[in-house]
Amino acid sequence: MALNEVEILGGKAVIFQNDFEIWQFRCWVSSEKQYVRKSLRTRDRHQAVSLAEDLYIDVVRRLRSSEKIFGKPIDEAILPFLGHKRSQIGVGDDYTIVVGRYKTIETHLRHFVRYIGKKTKITDLDSNFLNKHLVDGEEINYVVFRKNQGASNSTISNELSTIGACFRYLFDEGHCTIRKVRVPKTTKKTYDIDIELVKRQTFTRDEYRFFTTALSQSYIALVKNKLIKTDSEWHDRQLARHYFLFAANSGMRSGELRKLRWEDVEIETIGGGNQPETKVAKVVIPELHTKVRKSRIFYCVGAIYLERWLKDFSKHKSGYIFSRDGKKELNNSFFNKHFRRVMSISQVTKDRQKTLVPYSLRHFCITQRVMAGCRFEDVAVMCGTSIKQIENTYYHLNEEMMKRTAVARYTVKNGIAVPLVSLLDETLS
């Protein structure tokens, strides 16, 4: 439901706030039987009114010029470019592309559409949309958007190149008015592994505890206490809850999690005898759903969350696990929205709330496994990455462990580190 809805210009248009208190504009265009909706990108009411009035005047001007207000949504607008690229498959000249290259282009543009929003009209974009675009109520550039999803530096670079080529083609063919897209600055630092970024985007143990407490208590309690009344909202929150918990225990990428099916998971019990019994999930990820296009099988804790989701909350017993009906895959925006809501009611500090993202759960999982002494080889297999990537990205953890080892046999007296008796000395005494 819209918040603080205010009529302007004698009721010709309205402004209202969304869940994130960002003012939105809306007016009805009778000739096209649609509402014009646009974010005003401000929380200031007076500024919102001024922007909305200007926007309404622009809409009227365009209508009087017989201009169509509503262009094609972005997922339709890019089809001529895809058709052009499809026609180049196997032609036999300098412009020939193979099927694999075409599939890569499709994938690049699919990520782009997720960033823009498939319902966004191409006519609503300007040349700066890759540097600043509103995604789930937050302004973000394309590089940060894809890095938050775990995309590699080279992948982002290739995607930006494809997007630029797409808009050049659409402009040349008269499908859009944007000839040159302004690409985010891509310095070497941007595309190298940023260790500090990884460290910043990883939960501390306390932050994870704050997050899970808010997730499993406060966020769900709002529904139980009837402050959130709809059954669908309650189900969505439980869905997001179990997704986040399993993500932190499996280290899986968001795309892998969203495509994970009940048929790909088995719950097994290990231990027994002198060892405590523990339930683990055996996960099979088909090569089609992996980033590196290579299938993998691994075991992880967190099986209890899958069992609880299946037994108590899920409305389906087959198909996509983290889905409303098992048939339709949810997109990242669904989980991003719930993640930010949980963070906002947690005890995580405000500055850290701006840094942590859903992908931080994967960082946290890997960090905890490394700090627990797991071999890099085992962590790499579990998380579907290379040993080298683990070494490069998480080497700072090695330094931490070496420091701990260095002082493990020391105590501090009067501000001075004093060595304890060594194991060898103990044996000799």
C-alpha positions, -999 to +999 in steps of 0.1 A: +000+000+000+013+035-009+023+056+020+015+093+025-003+097-009-006+134-018-025+149-047-008+176-067-020+200-094-056+197-084-056+159-085-041+156-119-013+136-104-002+121-071+030+115-052+035+088-026+062+071-007+073+035-011+085+011+016+119+028+016+103+063+020+114+073-015+088+096-031+071+083-063+051+100-091+019+087-107-005+101-133-031+085-156-026+088-194-061+081-208-050+079-245-027+050-237-047+036-207-017+034-185-003+051-154+030+070-157+050+059-127+084+072-119+106+074-088+115+109-078+146+096-060+142+118-029+128+116+006+122+153+008+085+161+003+089+197-010+115+186-035+093+157-046+064+181-053+086+203-074+100+174-094+065+159-098+051+191-112+079+194-137+074+157-147+037+162-152+043+193-174+067+172-195+041+144-199+015+169-211+040+184-236+049+150-251+012+141-254+004+174-272+032+166-296+015+133-304+045+115-288+040+081-272+046+082-235+053+045-231+081+029-251+089-008-252+099-024-219+137-031-219+133-069-223+115-063-256+136-034-267+168-054-269+152-081-291+163-065-324+199-067-313+196-103-303+179-111-336+208-094-354+233-115-335+213-146-340+214-140-378+252-139-376+256-175-364+274-196-390+273-171-418+309-176-428+323-141-431+342-119-407+312-113-386+303-149-379+297-159-343+293-194-329+263-206-309+283-204-277+291-168-282+254-160-289+244-177-256+270-156-238+256-124-253+221-136-241+234-142-206+251-107-205+219-090-215+198-111-191+220-097-162+215-062-177+177-066-177+178-077-141+197-045-133+174-022-152+141-041-144+124-058-173+093-035-171+115-003-174+108+014-207+138+021-229+125+057-233+129+062-196+167+057-197+194+082-203+230+076-212+241+074-175+219+044-165+250+022-160+264+046-135+233+053-115+201+034-115+175+027-088+174-010-080+150-020-052+149+015-038+187+020-038+208+039-063+237+017-076+259+014-106+262-017-128+297-027-116+287-027-079+254-045-088+272-074-104+301-075-079+274-079-052+262-110-071+297-124-072+305-117-109+342-117-117+361-087-130+365-100-165+328-110-167+317-075-158+340-060-184+326-083-211+290-075-201+296-038-203+311-043-238+280-062-249+256-036-234+274-008-253+273-028-286+236-034-280+227+003-277+249+013-306+230-011-328+196+000-314+205+036-321+217+030-356+185+011-364+163+038-349+151+018-319+164+042-293+178+077-289+209+067-268+239+064-291+267+061-266+263+046-231+284+061-203+302+032-188+313+031-152+350+039-146+368+007-149+402+012-134+425-017-128+417-015-091+380-019-098+386-052-116+414-067-094+404-087-064+397-061-037+407-078-005+395-048+016+361-050-002+359-087+006+367-080+043+342-052+044+315-073+029+319-103+052+298-106+084+317-108+117+304-135+140+286-109+161+270-093+130+258-127+117+243-134+152+225-100+151+213-107+116+199-142+123+183-130+156+165-103+137+156-127+109+142-155+130+127-135+158+118-099+150+111-102+113+089-133+117+073-120+149+059-090+130+037-115+112+029-136+141+017-106+160-005-096+131+014-065+124+018-080+089-016-095+082-013-113+049-005-150+046+015-144+015+038-119+033+043-144+061+052-172+036+076-148+017+094-140+049+097-176+059+110-183+024+136-155+026+146-167+062+154-202+051+171-191+020+195-168+040+202-195+066+210-221+040+231-196+020+253-190+051+258-227+057+263-238+021+283-210+006+263-212-026+260-184-051+227-166-054+221-180-089+227-215-078+204-212-048+176-197-068+178-226-093+183-253-066+156-280-068+143-306-043+155-333-067+191-320-064+192-324-026+194-354-003+194-352+035+219-377+052+228-384+088+265-388+096+283-397+128+268-421+153+286-444+178+311-423+197+304-393+174+274-371+177+249-375+148+247-345+124+223-340+095+240-328+063+227-319+029+242-336-002+238-311-030+242-317-067+245-286-089+242-293-126+267-277-148+241-255-164+235-237-131+271-231-122+291-200-129+320-221-144+297-245-163+310-275-144+288-297-122+298-303-086+286-324-056+293-314-021+280-319+015+271-290+038+255-283+071+222-265+071+201-296+063+179-287+093+168-255+075+158-274+043+139-300+064+120-273+083+112-254+052+099-286+035+079-298+065+064-266+079+063-239+053+069-249+017+038-253-005+055-276-029+076-308-026+093-307-060+108-281-083+126-250-072+132-251-034+133-213-028+102-204-048+066-197-040+053-225-061+083-246-072+078-235-108+088-199-111+123-188-101+124-158-079+149-130-089+175-114-068+154-083-061+130-104-040+158-115-017+176-082-017+144-065-005+140-089+025+177-087+033+176-050+037+145-051+057+160-076+082+192-056+084+173-024+092+158-040+123+190-058+134+216-045+158+242-043+130+255-007+129+241+016+103+274+021+084+278-017+082+243-021+070+253-001+039+282-025+032+268-059+038+248-076+010+232-110+005+265-122-012+281-115+022+266-147+034+288-166+009+318-147+021+309-155+057+305-192+050+339-194+032+356-173+060+342-196+087+354-227+069+389-214+064+391-202+100+380-236+112+410-251+095+394-266+064+418-271+035+415-246+007+410-275-017+379-287+002+365-252+005+370-246-033+351-278-041+323-269-018+319-234-031+326-240-068+357-219-072+394-225-077+420-231-050+439-201-064+408-179-060+404-189-024+441-183-017+440-149-034+408-137-019+411-151+016+448-150+022+444-124+049+428-152+070+460-171+067+478-142+082+453-140+110+458-177+118+496-174+117+493-145+142+471-166+165+496-194+162+525-171+170+510-160+203+492-192+212+519-202+237+523-167+252+506-149+280+506-112+287+519-099+321+522-062+328+519-055+291+547-079+282+543-111+262+558-139+283+563-174+266+546-203+284+565-235+290+568-254+258+555-289+253+591-301+250+601-285+283+570-300+300+581-334+288+616-330+302+607-316+336 
